[in-house]
Amino acid sequence: MGIEVGGIFGLIILALDVWAIINVVQSSISNGGKVLWVLAILLLPVLGLIVWLFFGPRGRAT
């Protein structure tokens, strides 16, 4: 019974990916940069998230 460990891991990755995408969209980088980051996160959910954490945009749009 209950959710498998893989299911919980998947939900955590999904939540973190959504959080990362929201941060990318709210950042001050160009629209082209936003599209590239969102595609990277969507196409490579775990690796894209890790790369975004280390190298992604930090500033918020004002």
N, CA, C and O atoms as a Maestro MAE file, in Angstrom:
{
 s_m_m2io_version
 :::
 2.0.0
}

f_m_ct {
 s_m_title
 :::
 protein
 m_atom[248] {
  # First column is atom index #
  i_m_mmod_type
  r_m_x_coord
  r_m_y_coord
  r_m_z_coord
  i_m_residue_number
  s_m_chain_name
  s_m_pdb_residue_name
  s_m_pdb_atom_name
  i_m_atomic_number
  :::
  1 25 0.833 -1.198 0.000 1 A "MET " " N  " 7
  2 3 0.000 0.000 0.000 1 A "MET " " CA " 6
  3 2 0.872 1.253 0.000 1 A "MET " " C  " 6
  4 15 2.059 1.205 0.323 1 A "MET " " O  " 8
  5 25 0.265 2.359 -0.365 2 A "GLY " " N  " 7
  6 3 0.982 3.629 -0.336 2 A "GLY " " CA " 6
  7 2 1.731 3.905 -1.624 2 A "GLY " " C  " 6
  8 15 1.733 3.100 -2.555 2 A "GLY " " O  " 8
  9 25 2.355 5.048 -1.649 3 A "ILE " " N  " 7
  10 3 3.115 5.478 -2.821 3 A "ILE " " CA " 6
  11 2 4.517 4.878 -2.750 3 A "ILE " " C  " 6
  12 15 5.126 4.827 -1.682 3 A "ILE " " O  " 8
  13 25 5.019 4.431 -3.888 4 A "GLU " " N  " 7
  14 3 6.371 3.898 -3.944 4 A "GLU " " CA " 6
  15 2 7.385 5.019 -3.766 4 A "GLU " " C  " 6
  16 15 7.069 6.197 -3.935 4 A "GLU " " O  " 8
  17 25 8.599 4.634 -3.425 5 A "VAL " " N  " 7
  18 3 9.678 5.617 -3.271 5 A "VAL " " CA " 6
  19 2 9.901 6.356 -4.582 5 A "VAL " " C  " 6
  20 15 10.120 7.567 -4.572 5 A "VAL " " O  " 8
  21 25 9.850 5.655 -5.706 6 A "GLY " " N  " 7
  22 3 10.018 6.292 -7.012 6 A "GLY " " CA " 6
  23 2 8.944 7.324 -7.282 6 A "GLY " " C  " 6
  24 15 9.213 8.359 -7.892 6 A "GLY " " O  " 8
  25 25 7.738 7.055 -6.837 7 A "GLY " " N  " 7
  26 3 6.640 8.004 -7.014 7 A "GLY " " CA " 6
  27 2 6.847 9.265 -6.198 7 A "GLY " " C  " 6
  28 15 6.574 10.371 -6.666 7 A "GLY " " O  " 8
  29 25 7.329 9.097 -4.981 8 A "ILE " " N  " 7
  30 3 7.607 10.257 -4.124 8 A "ILE " " CA " 6
  31 2 8.748 11.068 -4.719 8 A "ILE " " C  " 6
  32 15 8.683 12.296 -4.765 8 A "ILE " " O  " 8
  33 25 9.810 10.374 -5.182 9 A "PHE " " N  " 7
  34 3 10.939 11.049 -5.816 9 A "PHE " " CA " 6
  35 2 10.471 11.825 -7.050 9 A "PHE " " C  " 6
  36 15 10.896 12.959 -7.271 9 A "PHE " " O  " 8
  37 25 9.610 11.220 -7.840 10 A "GLY " " N  " 7
  38 3 9.070 11.877 -9.031 10 A "GLY " " CA " 6
  39 2 8.282 13.129 -8.686 10 A "GLY " " C  " 6
  40 15 8.406 14.146 -9.368 10 A "GLY " " O  " 8
  41 25 7.479 13.067 -7.641 11 A "LEU " " N  " 7
  42 3 6.705 14.236 -7.221 11 A "LEU " " CA " 6
  43 2 7.609 15.365 -6.723 11 A "LEU " " C  " 6
  44 15 7.343 16.541 -6.973 11 A "LEU " " O  " 8
  45 25 8.674 14.997 -6.018 12 A "ILE " " N  " 7
  46 3 9.625 16.002 -5.535 12 A "ILE " " CA " 6
  47 2 10.316 16.678 -6.721 12 A "ILE " " C  " 6
  48 15 10.447 17.902 -6.745 12 A "ILE " " O  " 8
  49 25 10.757 15.891 -7.701 13 A "ILE " " N  " 7
  50 3 11.408 16.449 -8.889 13 A "ILE " " CA " 6
  51 2 10.433 17.344 -9.641 13 A "ILE " " C  " 6
  52 15 10.813 18.425 -10.090 13 A "ILE " " O  " 8
  53 25 9.187 16.915 -9.788 14 A "LEU " " N  " 7
  54 3 8.180 17.731 -10.468 14 A "LEU " " CA " 6
  55 2 7.992 19.064 -9.760 14 A "LEU " " C  " 6
  56 15 7.967 20.110 -10.409 14 A "LEU " " O  " 8
  57 25 7.860 19.044 -8.449 15 A "ALA " " N  " 7
  58 3 7.674 20.282 -7.687 15 A "ALA " " CA " 6
  59 2 8.884 21.201 -7.829 15 A "ALA " " C  " 6
  60 15 8.723 22.410 -7.998 15 A "ALA " " O  " 8
  61 25 10.090 20.645 -7.761 16 A "LEU " " N  " 7
  62 3 11.302 21.456 -7.912 16 A "LEU " " CA " 6
  63 2 11.422 22.018 -9.323 16 A "LEU " " C  " 6
  64 15 11.859 23.156 -9.498 16 A "LEU " " O  " 8
  65 25 11.039 21.238 -10.330 17 A "ASP " " N  " 7
  66 3 11.077 21.727 -11.706 17 A "ASP " " CA " 6
  67 2 10.091 22.879 -11.908 17 A "ASP " " C  " 6
  68 15 10.421 23.872 -12.558 17 A "ASP " " O  " 8
  69 25 8.901 22.752 -11.361 18 A "VAL " " N  " 7
  70 3 7.914 23.845 -11.463 18 A "VAL " " CA " 6
  71 2 8.455 25.090 -10.777 18 A "VAL " " C  " 6
  72 15 8.325 26.192 -11.310 18 A "VAL " " O  " 8
  73 25 9.059 24.934 -9.602 19 A "TRP " " N  " 7
  74 3 9.652 26.064 -8.877 19 A "TRP " " CA " 6
  75 2 10.754 26.718 -9.704 19 A "TRP " " C  " 6
  76 15 10.832 27.945 -9.779 19 A "TRP " " O  " 8
  77 25 11.610 25.897 -10.329 20 A "ALA " " N  " 7
  78 3 12.709 26.420 -11.149 20 A "ALA " " CA " 6
  79 2 12.167 27.176 -12.357 20 A "ALA " " C  " 6
  80 15 12.666 28.250 -12.692 20 A "ALA " " O  " 8
  81 25 11.152 26.624 -13.009 21 A "ILE " " N  " 7
  82 3 10.571 27.292 -14.180 21 A "ILE " " CA " 6
  83 2 9.954 28.625 -13.791 21 A "ILE " " C  " 6
  84 15 10.105 29.608 -14.517 21 A "ILE " " O  " 8
  85 25 9.269 28.677 -12.671 22 A "ILE " " N  " 7
  86 3 8.691 29.946 -12.203 22 A "ILE " " CA " 6
  87 2 9.796 30.962 -11.965 22 A "ILE " " C  " 6
  88 15 9.649 32.127 -12.332 22 A "ILE " " O  " 8
  89 25 10.898 30.540 -11.358 23 A "ASN " " N  " 7
  90 3 12.019 31.443 -11.118 23 A "ASN " " CA " 6
  91 2 12.653 31.924 -12.418 23 A "ASN " " C  " 6
  92 15 13.039 33.088 -12.525 23 A "ASN " " O  " 8
  93 25 12.761 31.051 -13.393 24 A "VAL " " N  " 7
  94 3 13.319 31.444 -14.689 24 A "VAL " " CA " 6
  95 2 12.422 32.482 -15.352 24 A "VAL " " C  " 6
  96 15 12.908 33.496 -15.854 24 A "VAL " " O  " 8
  97 25 11.124 32.233 -15.356 25 A "VAL " " N  " 7
  98 3 10.189 33.158 -16.010 25 A "VAL " " CA " 6
  99 2 10.202 34.521 -15.324 25 A "VAL " " C  " 6
  100 15 10.022 35.539 -15.993 25 A "VAL " " O  " 8
  101 25 10.407 34.567 -14.024 26 A "GLN " " N  " 7
  102 3 10.422 35.833 -13.287 26 A "GLN " " CA " 6
  103 2 11.781 36.519 -13.321 26 A "GLN " " C  " 6
  104 15 11.911 37.642 -12.834 26 A "GLN " " O  " 8
  105 25 12.797 35.869 -13.886 27 A "SER " " N  " 7
  106 3 14.136 36.451 -13.894 27 A "SER " " CA " 6
  107 2 14.233 37.585 -14.919 27 A "SER " " C  " 6
  108 15 13.332 37.798 -15.730 27 A "SER " " O  " 8
  109 25 15.348 38.296 -14.852 28 A "SER " " N  " 7
  110 3 15.539 39.457 -15.718 28 A "SER " " CA " 6
  111 2 16.296 39.123 -17.006 28 A "SER " " C  " 6
  112 15 16.673 40.040 -17.736 28 A "SER " " O  " 8
  113 25 16.528 37.854 -17.307 29 A "ILE " " N  " 7
  114 3 17.236 37.495 -18.532 29 A "ILE " " CA " 6
  115 2 16.319 37.680 -19.738 29 A "ILE " " C  " 6
  116 15 15.112 37.873 -19.591 29 A "ILE " " O  " 8
  117 25 16.911 37.618 -20.933 30 A "SER " " N  " 7
  118 3 16.143 37.809 -22.166 30 A "SER " " CA " 6
  119 2 15.130 36.677 -22.353 30 A "SER " " C  " 6
  120 15 15.240 35.610 -21.747 30 A "SER " " O  " 8
  121 25 14.146 36.943 -23.206 31 A "ASN " " N  " 7
  122 3 13.127 35.923 -23.473 31 A "ASN " " CA " 6
  123 2 13.743 34.676 -24.093 31 A "ASN " " C  " 6
  124 15 13.317 33.561 -23.794 31 A "ASN " " O  " 8
  125 25 14.743 34.854 -24.953 32 A "GLY " " N  " 7
  126 3 15.413 33.703 -25.548 32 A "GLY " " CA " 6
  127 2 16.096 32.850 -24.492 32 A "GLY " " C  " 6
  128 15 16.042 31.621 -24.544 32 A "GLY " " O  " 8
  129 25 16.738 33.506 -23.537 33 A "GLY " " N  " 7
  130 3 17.376 32.784 -22.441 33 A "GLY " " CA " 6
  131 2 16.366 32.041 -21.591 33 A "GLY " " C  " 6
  132 15 16.610 30.917 -21.151 33 A "GLY " " O  " 8
  133 25 15.227 32.680 -21.362 34 A "LYS " " N  " 7
  134 3 14.167 32.029 -20.582 34 A "LYS " " CA " 6
  135 2 13.691 30.765 -21.276 34 A "LYS " " C  " 6
  136 15 13.514 29.725 -20.643 34 A "LYS " " O  " 8
  137 25 13.484 30.867 -22.601 35 A "VAL " " N  " 7
  138 3 13.011 29.708 -23.363 35 A "VAL " " CA " 6
  139 2 14.017 28.569 -23.280 35 A "VAL " " C  " 6
  140 15 13.638 27.416 -23.076 35 A "VAL " " O  " 8
  141 25 15.304 28.891 -23.438 36 A "LEU " " N  " 7
  142 3 16.335 27.850 -23.363 36 A "LEU " " CA " 6
  143 2 16.375 27.179 -21.998 36 A "LEU " " C  " 6
  144 15 16.481 25.956 -21.908 36 A "LEU " " O  " 8
  145 25 16.291 27.973 -20.936 37 A "TRP " " N  " 7
  146 3 16.315 27.393 -19.584 37 A "TRP " " CA " 6
  147 2 15.084 26.526 -19.334 37 A "TRP " " C  " 6
  148 15 15.195 25.436 -18.774 37 A "TRP " " O  " 8
  149 25 13.916 27.007 -19.746 38 A "VAL " " N  " 7
  150 3 12.694 26.223 -19.531 38 A "VAL " " CA " 6
  151 2 12.769 24.913 -20.308 38 A "VAL " " C  " 6
  152 15 12.399 23.860 -19.788 38 A "VAL " " O  " 8
  153 25 13.248 24.972 -21.557 39 A "LEU " " N  " 7
  154 3 13.388 23.746 -22.342 39 A "LEU " " CA " 6
  155 2 14.370 22.773 -21.690 39 A "LEU " " C  " 6
  156 15 14.112 21.570 -21.640 39 A "LEU " " O  " 8
  157 25 15.481 23.284 -21.196 40 A "ALA " " N  " 7
  158 3 16.466 22.421 -20.529 40 A "ALA " " CA " 6
  159 2 15.854 21.739 -19.313 40 A "ALA " " C  " 6
  160 15 16.081 20.550 -19.086 40 A "ALA " " O  " 8
  161 25 15.084 22.481 -18.534 41 A "ILE " " N  " 7
  162 3 14.462 21.915 -17.329 41 A "ILE " " CA " 6
  163 2 13.388 20.902 -17.699 41 A "ILE " " C  " 6
  164 15 13.254 19.872 -17.038 41 A "ILE " " O  " 8
  165 25 12.621 21.185 -18.751 42 A "LEU " " N  " 7
  166 3 11.558 20.262 -19.154 42 A "LEU " " CA " 6
  167 2 12.104 18.996 -19.818 42 A "LEU " " C  " 6
  168 15 11.607 17.898 -19.565 42 A "LEU " " O  " 8
  169 25 13.119 19.146 -20.661 43 A "LEU " " N  " 7
  170 3 13.639 17.990 -21.392 43 A "LEU " " CA " 6
  171 2 14.550 17.110 -20.542 43 A "LEU " " C  " 6
  172 15 14.623 15.900 -20.752 43 A "LEU " " O  " 8
  173 25 15.239 17.716 -19.589 44 A "LEU " " N  " 7
  174 3 16.142 16.977 -18.695 44 A "LEU " " CA " 6
  175 2 15.777 17.342 -17.250 44 A "LEU " " C  " 6
  176 15 16.488 18.124 -16.619 44 A "LEU " " O  " 8
  177 25 14.692 16.793 -16.726 45 A "PRO " " N  " 7
  178 3 14.169 17.258 -15.437 45 A "PRO " " CA " 6
  179 2 15.181 17.267 -14.294 45 A "PRO " " C  " 6
  180 15 15.259 18.252 -13.559 45 A "PRO " " O  " 8
  181 25 15.945 16.212 -14.128 46 A "VAL " " N  " 7
  182 3 16.893 16.162 -13.008 46 A "VAL " " CA " 6
  183 2 18.161 16.938 -13.345 46 A "VAL " " C  " 6
  184 15 18.579 17.812 -12.587 46 A "VAL " " O  " 8
  185 25 18.770 16.618 -14.484 47 A "LEU " " N  " 7
  186 3 20.011 17.296 -14.880 47 A "LEU " " CA " 6
  187 2 19.773 18.783 -15.128 47 A "LEU " " C  " 6
  188 15 20.586 19.614 -14.724 47 A "LEU " " O  " 8
  189 25 18.661 19.129 -15.792 48 A "GLY " " N  " 7
  190 3 18.344 20.535 -16.039 48 A "GLY " " CA " 6
  191 2 18.175 21.314 -14.748 48 A "GLY " " C  " 6
  192 15 18.610 22.461 -14.647 48 A "GLY " " O  " 8
  193 25 17.549 20.697 -13.767 49 A "LEU " " N  " 7
  194 3 17.366 21.344 -12.465 49 A "LEU " " CA " 6
  195 2 18.704 21.572 -11.773 49 A "LEU " " C  " 6
  196 15 18.945 22.645 -11.219 49 A "LEU " " O  " 8
  197 25 19.568 20.571 -11.805 50 A "ILE " " N  " 7
  198 3 20.879 20.701 -11.160 50 A "ILE " " CA " 6
  199 2 21.705 21.792 -11.836 50 A "ILE " " C  " 6
  200 15 22.311 22.626 -11.164 50 A "ILE " " O  " 8
  201 25 21.725 21.782 -13.169 51 A "VAL " " N  " 7
  202 3 22.476 22.806 -13.905 51 A "VAL " " CA " 6
  203 2 21.902 24.185 -13.608 51 A "VAL " " C  " 6
  204 15 22.656 25.137 -13.410 51 A "VAL " " O  " 8
  205 25 20.580 24.304 -13.575 52 A "TRP " " N  " 7
  206 3 19.954 25.594 -13.277 52 A "TRP " " CA " 6
  207 2 20.333 26.071 -11.870 52 A "TRP " " C  " 6
  208 15 20.582 27.260 -11.668 52 A "TRP " " O  " 8
  209 25 20.377 25.160 -10.906 53 A "LEU " " N  " 7
  210 3 20.730 25.547 -9.545 53 A "LEU " " CA " 6
  211 2 22.113 26.184 -9.472 53 A "LEU " " C  " 6
  212 15 22.328 27.126 -8.710 53 A "LEU " " O  " 8
  213 25 23.058 25.664 -10.271 54 A "PHE " " N  " 7
  214 3 24.431 26.167 -10.224 54 A "PHE " " CA " 6
  215 2 24.693 27.325 -11.185 54 A "PHE " " C  " 6
  216 15 25.473 28.223 -10.869 54 A "PHE " " O  " 8
  217 25 24.050 27.313 -12.354 55 A "PHE " " N  " 7
  218 3 24.400 28.281 -13.391 55 A "PHE " " CA " 6
  219 2 23.233 29.150 -13.862 55 A "PHE " " C  " 6
  220 15 23.419 30.023 -14.709 55 A "PHE " " O  " 8
  221 25 22.057 28.925 -13.334 56 A "GLY " " N  " 7
  222 3 20.871 29.631 -13.814 56 A "GLY " " CA " 6
  223 2 20.798 31.082 -13.371 56 A "GLY " " C  " 6
  224 15 21.553 31.525 -12.506 56 A "GLY " " O  " 8
  225 25 19.877 31.808 -13.977 57 A "PRO " " N  " 7
  226 3 19.694 33.223 -13.641 57 A "PRO " " CA " 6
  227 2 19.216 33.388 -12.209 57 A "PRO " " C  " 6
  228 15 18.430 32.581 -11.712 57 A "PRO " " O  " 8
  229 25 19.690 34.428 -11.550 58 A "ARG " " N  " 7
  230 3 19.334 34.670 -10.148 58 A "ARG " " CA " 6
  231 2 18.459 35.897 -9.960 58 A "ARG " " C  " 6
  232 15 17.592 35.907 -9.085 58 A "ARG " " O  " 8
  233 25 18.667 36.926 -10.759 59 A "GLY " " N  " 7
  234 3 17.967 38.201 -10.539 59 A "GLY " " CA " 6
  235 2 16.502 38.146 -10.933 59 A "GLY " " C  " 6
  236 15 16.129 37.456 -11.882 59 A "GLY " " O  " 8
  237 25 15.697 38.858 -10.217 60 A "ARG " " N  " 7
  238 3 14.270 38.957 -10.533 60 A "ARG " " CA " 6
  239 2 14.026 40.178 -11.403 60 A "ARG " " C  " 6
  240 15 14.725 41.185 -11.297 60 A "ARG " " O  " 8
  241 25 13.025 40.073 -12.263 61 A "ALA " " N  " 7
  242 3 12.640 41.224 -13.094 61 A "ALA " " CA " 6
  243 2 12.001 42.276 -12.207 61 A "ALA " " C  " 6
  244 15 11.263 41.953 -11.277 61 A "ALA " " O  " 8
  245 25 12.286 43.526 -12.497 62 A "THR " " N  " 7
  246 3 11.703 44.603 -11.683 62 A "THR " " CA " 6
  247 2 10.695 45.386 -12.436 62 A "THR " " C  " 6
  248 15 10.113 46.326 -11.894 62 A "THR " " O  " 8
  :::
 }
 m_bond[247] {
  # First column is bond index #
  i_m_from
  i_m_to
  i_m_order
  :::
  1 1 2 1
  2 2 3 1
  3 3 4 2
  4 3 5 1
  5 5 6 1
  6 6 7 1
  7 7 8 2
  8 7 9 1
  9 9 10 1
  10 10 11 1
  11 11 12 2
  12 11 13 1
  13 13 14 1
  14 14 15 1
  15 15 16 2
  16 15 17 1
  17 17 18 1
  18 18 19 1
  19 19 20 2
  20 19 21 1
  21 21 22 1
  22 22 23 1
  23 23 24 2
  24 23 25 1
  25 25 26 1
  26 26 27 1
  27 27 28 2
  28 27 29 1
  29 29 30 1
  30 30 31 1
  31 31 32 2
  32 31 33 1
  33 33 34 1
  34 34 35 1
  35 35 36 2
  36 35 37 1
  37 37 38 1
  38 38 39 1
  39 39 40 2
  40 39 41 1
  41 41 42 1
  42 42 43 1
  43 43 44 2
  44 43 45 1
  45 45 46 1
  46 46 47 1
  47 47 48 2
  48 47 49 1
  49 49 50 1
  50 50 51 1
  51 51 52 2
  52 51 53 1
  53 53 54 1
  54 54 55 1
  55 55 56 2
  56 55 57 1
  57 57 58 1
  58 58 59 1
  59 59 60 2
  60 59 61 1
  61 61 62 1
  62 62 63 1
  63 63 64 2
  64 63 65 1
  65 65 66 1
  66 66 67 1
  67 67 68 2
  68 67 69 1
  69 69 70 1
  70 70 71 1
  71 71 72 2
  72 71 73 1
  73 73 74 1
  74 74 75 1
  75 75 76 2
  76 75 77 1
  77 77 78 1
  78 78 79 1
  79 79 80 2
  80 79 81 1
  81 81 82 1
  82 82 83 1
  83 83 84 2
  84 83 85 1
  85 85 86 1
  86 86 87 1
  87 87 88 2
  88 87 89 1
  89 89 90 1
  90 90 91 1
  91 91 92 2
  92 91 93 1
  93 93 94 1
  94 94 95 1
  95 95 96 2
  96 95 97 1
  97 97 98 1
  98 98 99 1
  99 99 100 2
  100 99 101 1
  101 101 102 1
  102 102 103 1
  103 103 104 2
  104 103 105 1
  105 105 106 1
  106 106 107 1
  107 107 108 2
  108 107 109 1
  109 109 110 1
  110 110 111 1
  111 111 112 2
  112 111 113 1
  113 113 114 1
  114 114 115 1
  115 115 116 2
  116 115 117 1
  117 117 118 1
  118 118 119 1
  119 119 120 2
  120 119 121 1
  121 121 122 1
  122 122 123 1
  123 123 124 2
  124 123 125 1
  125 125 126 1
  126 126 127 1
  127 127 128 2
  128 127 129 1
  129 129 130 1
  130 130 131 1
  131 131 132 2
  132 131 133 1
  133 133 134 1
  134 134 135 1
  135 135 136 2
  136 135 137 1
  137 137 138 1
  138 138 139 1
  139 139 140 2
  140 139 141 1
  141 141 142 1
  142 142 143 1
  143 143 144 2
  144 143 145 1
  145 145 146 1
  146 146 147 1
  147 147 148 2
  148 147 149 1
  149 149 150 1
  150 150 151 1
  151 151 152 2
  152 151 153 1
  153 153 154 1
  154 154 155 1
  155 155 156 2
  156 155 157 1
  157 157 158 1
  158 158 159 1
  159 159 160 2
  160 159 161 1
  161 161 162 1
  162 162 163 1
  163 163 164 2
  164 163 165 1
  165 165 166 1
  166 166 167 1
  167 167 168 2
  168 167 169 1
  169 169 170 1
  170 170 171 1
  171 171 172 2
  172 171 173 1
  173 173 174 1
  174 174 175 1
  175 175 176 2
  176 175 177 1
  177 177 178 1
  178 178 179 1
  179 179 180 2
  180 179 181 1
  181 181 182 1
  182 182 183 1
  183 183 184 2
  184 183 185 1
  185 185 186 1
  186 186 187 1
  187 187 188 2
  188 187 189 1
  189 189 190 1
  190 190 191 1
  191 191 192 2
  192 191 193 1
  193 193 194 1
  194 194 195 1
  195 195 196 2
  196 195 197 1
  197 197 198 1
  198 198 199 1
  199 199 200 2
  200 199 201 1
  201 201 202 1
  202 202 203 1
  203 203 204 2
  204 203 205 1
  205 205 206 1
  206 206 207 1
  207 207 208 2
  208 207 209 1
  209 209 210 1
  210 210 211 1
  211 211 212 2
  212 211 213 1
  213 213 214 1
  214 214 215 1
  215 215 216 2
  216 215 217 1
  217 217 218 1
  218 218 219 1
  219 219 220 2
  220 219 221 1
  221 221 222 1
  222 222 223 1
  223 223 224 2
  224 223 225 1
  225 225 226 1
  226 226 227 1
  227 227 228 2
  228 227 229 1
  229 229 230 1
  230 230 231 1
  231 231 232 2
  232 231 233 1
  233 233 234 1
  234 234 235 1
  235 235 236 2
  236 235 237 1
  237 237 238 1
  238 238 239 1
  239 239 240 2
  240 239 241 1
  241 241 242 1
  242 242 243 1
  243 243 244 2
  244 243 245 1
  245 245 246 1
  246 246 247 1
  247 247 248 2
  :::
 }
}
